[in-house]
């Protein structure tokens, strides 16, 4: 299952019989997920770029899933006693799809993408899946995040960006990646540069990666920490970690990504 993703370095883990459930009842879900993820590319400039809102790579992946029928869904679970409403709980998932099949039980699979949020978002997603599974709303929950090798490669990627794009000052960052560090970040970089201790590129790389892609963000190890503790259990889970190979320094890929984003904005 998901052999193409595994060949390309994706980390894949099944929990609570998810493999058997997906293979037997939801083979199309596996096909969809592999199709959406197999050709994911994230230009290095998107790794660097600032700006609020959702990361462009996440936007493109969401668009690919939506094209395959995986859309945002709002669940509302109501309970009554003798006809009197006593409880109403709502749960929202970013991607959910209903599948056809000659089997009893729920036919829905839910999916969340956690590219670079604060790591407590994993608790939210896993507990959400647990409740929805317990209420019979979903059969499997899926989480896509940065894989361990990708997370560990971030400093090397950013350092390579600084070298290849000849980043020697804050002005270079603004001109190349539209990135304007905060006052605190500037102070931290300048402190590392003072006295010739580090080059600007090396100092900025350390500060940037620590701030934006640090250990307290969503990545494979943080997800595994929670799964090992039983968070989300007993909901069947498919967990996928993006590999270093999704990051590209190809300038053509950067331009193509921009074209895709522009087209999505027009829709």
N, C-alpha and C positions, 0 to 999 in steps of 0.2 A: 504493500500500500504506500502511495505517495513516493514511489521509487525514484521518479524524476527529481523531486525535491531533495531527497536524500543524496542522490548522485551529485547535486549541485551544492551540497554542504549544509542544507537546512537541518536544524535539529528538530526531531519529531518524537513526541512522547504521547502515549495513550494511557489513560487512567480509568479504572473502574469499568473494565470491559468495553471501553469505547471502540477499540479496534474491531471486536466481533460485531458490535451493533452497527457501526458504520459500514463494514464490509457486507454484512447480510442485508441490512434494511436501507442504508443510505449511500450506495455506491456513487450516485450522482453528486452527492455532497463532496465526496473525496475528489471526484473529477473537477468539480467547480473550483474547489480550493486550490488544487494543483494548477489549474489553468490560470487562475488569478495571480498566483504567486510565482510561477515558473520564470517569468520574464521581468520580474521587478528590477528596476534600476533606480538608484538614488545618486544623482550627480553630487560630487563633493561640494559644490557651491551651495547645495541645499542642506548639507550637513552643517555648513558654516553659517548660512544666512540667518539673520534674526527675524523679527517680526512676530506679531501676535497671531493667534488663531491656530488652526490645524496645520500640521506639517504637509508640504506638497506631496511627499511620497505617500502619506496616509490618504490624502485626497484622491490620488490616482488609484490606489488600491481599493478604496471605497467605491470609486466609479466603476472599476472592473467587476467588483462583486455585485453592484447594483444592476449592471448589464446582464448578469447571470441570474437575477431574481432575488438577490439578497438585499433586503431593504430594512430601514429602521422600523422598529415596531414597539408599540406601547402596550404592555400587558396590564390589565386591571383585574385583580382577584377580589371578589366580594363574598363575604360569608354572612349567612342569616341564621337566626334561631327562631323557629315558629313564625317564619315570614318577616321577622323584624331584622333589618340590617344591623349587624354588630361590628363588622370590620371591613375595611376596604384598603387594599394595598396595591400600589402601582409599581411596575418595574419596566424600565426601558432598555432595550438592547439596540446597538447600532446596526446589526445585521441579523436577519432571521429569514429562513426560507422553509416553506412547507413542501414536503415531498410526497409523491404518490407511491403506493405500495400495498400489496395484499398481506398486510399484517395488522394485528391489533395493537392499540396503544397510540401514543403521540407520534406525529409525523413531522415534528419541527426540530430544527437545529439552529442554535444561536451562536453568533460569532462577535468577538470584540478585538479591536486592534489597539495595542498599547505600544506605540513606537517610542515615545519619550515623555511619559507623564511622571508624576511623583509616584513612587512605588506603592503607596496605600491604594491606588486605583486597582491593583490586583485583588486586594481584599474585597473591594466593592464588586468587581466582576465575578469572582469566585462565589461569594455569598449570594449574589444575584442568581447565578446559575443553580446553586444549591436549592434556593427557594423555588425557583421556577420548575426545576426537575421534581422536587418534592410535591408540588401542586399538580404535577402531570402536564405542565405546559410545554416543556421541551424534553427531548430525549438525550441530546448531547450538547455540551458547551465547548466552544473553540476559542482559544486565545492566540493571537499572533503578536510577537514582540521581538526585540533585538536578541539574537542568539549570543551565547557566551563568547564565541570567537570574534564576532562583530563588536561586541561591547569592549572586549580587550584590545581591539585594533584601533579604537577611536583616536587615541593619542598619536599613533603612527600615521593615520590618515590625515589628521589635522596638521601634523608636522610636515608631511609631504605637500599638503596644500600650501603652507607658508613658504616652502622652498620653491615649488614649481611656479607659484604665482608671485614670487619675489616680494613677499610681505615684509616690509622693513619699518612700518610705522602705522599709527592709527589711521592716517589718511589713506594708506594703501588698502586697509580693510574696508573703509567706507567706499572707495572707488571700485574695488574688485568684488566685494560681496555685500555691499550695502549694509555693512555691519558697524554699528557705533557702540563700543563698549561703555558700560556705566562708569560713573566717577570712581566707584570702589574698584572696579576691574582695572581701570587705567592706573590707579594708585598701586595696585598689586603688581601689575606688569612692570611699571616704572621701577618699583622697588627691586624686582628681580634683575632688571637691566643695569641698575646703578653700579658703578664700579667695575663694569665689564664682566659681571658674574655670568650673565647669559645674554645671548643675542635676543633681539626683539622677538623674532619668530619663535624661539624656544620658550621665552618667558610667556608670550601670549598663548601659545599652545597649552602650557600647563594650566594657566588660569581659565582659559576657555573650556577645556575638556572637563576640568573639575567642576565648573559651574553648570555647564549645560548637559553633560553626559556622565555625571558622577554616580557614585554607588547608590544614592537614594532615589534613582530614577528607575523606570520600568525596563528591566532586562532579564535575561534567562535565569540567572542565579537567584534574583529576588523572587521570581515566580516559583522556582523549585523550592526555595525556603518555605513558601506557604503551602505548596502541595505536599511536601514532606510532613508538615505539621497537621495535615488533614483539612486545610481550609478548602471548602467547596465539596468535600466528600459527603455523600456518595454519588454526586452527579458524575456521569461519564464525561471525560474530558479529552480533547485533542489539543495538544500544546505544540506550537510551532515557533522556532527561533530563526530569524533571518540571518544568513551567513555574511561574511565579509565581502563575498563576491557580488553582492548587490550594489556596492559602492563603486562608482565609475569616475575616472578622471578624463573621460572622453569628452572633448568640447562639443562634438556633434550630439552626444546624449543630453548635454546641458541644454542645447538649443531645442532638441526634440521635446524635452520635458516642458520647456516654456511654451511650446506650441500646444501641447496637450492642455496645459492649465488655461491658456487663453481660450481654447475651444470650449472647455467646461464652463468658463465664466459667461460665455455667450448663450449657453443653454438655458 
